[in-house]
Amino acid sequence: MSSRTKLLAMTASAAAVVPNLAYAAAAAGGGMPYSGFLGTFKTSITGEIAAIICVVAIVAGVATYIFASAFDGILLTIVRVAIGCAIIGSAVTMLTTMGVTGAIV
């Protein structure tokens, strides 16, 4: 048997088996094994504790930025990034609290 014939036989076998696996996944609920973890992670980063941490990070970052006369360029950049991430995190939490949601698929 040539290698081309073997490759064709393996491809045909895979095509015959894969649809059966897809039907089995749909019959079992279709949930991905990591869906539970991602839901828990989303709840953790958008909850009340996350909002408090974001506010503390904004206050600490701005205070550091104000009194940053001894810092060099890269440290100031890190402080700016931390302030930006904290502001984005608080905005997400605030919008979620107000009832604004993303696309529902």
C-alpha positions as CSV (number, residue, x, y, z in Angstrom):
1,M,0.0,0.0,0.0
2,S,1.3,3.4,-0.9
3,S,1.5,6.2,1.6
4,R,-1.2,8.1,-0.3
5,T,-3.6,5.2,0.0
6,K,-2.8,4.8,3.7
7,L,-3.5,8.6,4.2
8,L,-6.8,8.3,2.4
9,A,-7.8,5.3,4.4
10,M,-7.0,7.1,7.7
11,T,-8.9,10.2,6.6
12,A,-11.9,8.2,5.7
13,S,-11.8,6.3,9.0
14,A,-11.5,9.6,10.9
15,A,-14.4,11.1,9.0
16,A,-16.5,8.1,9.8
17,V,-15.7,8.3,13.6
18,V,-15.7,12.1,14.3
19,P,-19.4,12.8,13.6
20,N,-20.4,10.1,16.1
21,L,-18.3,11.8,18.7
22,A,-20.0,15.1,18.0
23,Y,-23.4,13.6,18.4
24,A,-22.3,12.1,21.7
25,A,-21.1,15.5,23.0
26,A,-24.4,17.1,22.1
27,A,-26.4,14.4,23.8
28,A,-24.3,14.8,27.0
29,G,-25.3,18.5,27.3
30,G,-22.6,20.0,25.2
31,G,-20.9,21.8,28.1
32,M,-17.2,22.3,28.0
33,P,-15.1,20.9,30.9
34,Y,-13.8,24.3,31.8
35,S,-17.1,26.2,31.7
36,G,-17.6,25.9,35.5
37,F,-14.1,27.3,36.2
38,L,-14.7,30.2,33.8
39,G,-18.0,31.1,35.4
40,T,-16.4,31.1,38.9
41,F,-13.5,33.2,37.6
42,K,-15.9,35.7,36.0
43,T,-17.9,36.0,39.3
44,S,-14.6,36.5,41.2
45,I,-13.4,39.4,39.0
46,T,-16.7,41.2,38.9
47,G,-17.9,40.8,42.5
48,E,-17.9,43.3,45.4
49,I,-14.5,42.4,46.6
50,A,-13.1,43.0,43.1
51,A,-14.7,46.5,43.2
52,I,-13.1,47.3,46.5
53,I,-9.7,46.1,45.3
54,C,-10.0,48.3,42.2
55,V,-10.9,51.4,44.3
56,V,-7.9,50.8,46.6
57,A,-5.6,50.2,43.6
58,I,-6.8,53.5,42.0
59,V,-6.1,55.4,45.2
60,A,-2.8,53.8,45.8
61,G,-1.7,54.2,42.2
62,V,-2.6,57.9,42.0
63,A,-0.9,58.6,45.3
64,T,2.2,56.8,44.0
65,Y,2.0,58.8,40.8
66,I,1.7,62.1,42.6
67,F,4.7,61.4,44.9
68,A,6.8,59.7,42.1
69,S,9.7,62.2,42.0
70,A,12.2,59.4,42.8
71,F,10.9,56.9,40.2
72,D,12.5,56.3,36.8
73,G,10.6,55.9,33.5
74,I,9.8,52.2,33.6
75,L,8.4,52.3,37.2
76,L,6.2,55.2,36.3
77,T,5.0,53.2,33.3
78,I,4.1,50.3,35.5
79,V,2.2,52.6,37.9
80,R,0.3,54.1,34.9
81,V,-0.6,50.6,33.7
82,A,-1.8,49.6,37.2
83,I,-4.0,52.7,37.4
84,G,-5.5,52.0,33.9
85,C,-6.2,48.4,34.8
86,A,-7.9,49.4,38.0
87,I,-10.0,52.0,36.2
88,I,-11.1,49.5,33.6
89,G,-11.9,46.9,36.3
90,S,-14.0,49.4,38.2
91,A,-15.8,50.5,35.1
92,V,-16.8,46.9,34.3
93,T,-18.0,46.3,37.9
94,M,-19.9,49.6,37.9
95,L,-21.6,48.9,34.5
96,T,-22.5,45.3,35.6
97,T,-24.1,46.7,38.8
98,M,-26.1,49.2,36.7
99,G,-27.5,46.3,34.6
100,V,-25.5,46.8,31.4
101,T,-24.6,43.5,29.9
102,G,-22.7,42.3,26.9
103,A,-24.0,40.4,23.9
104,I,-26.2,37.4,24.8
105,V,-25.5,34.6,22.3
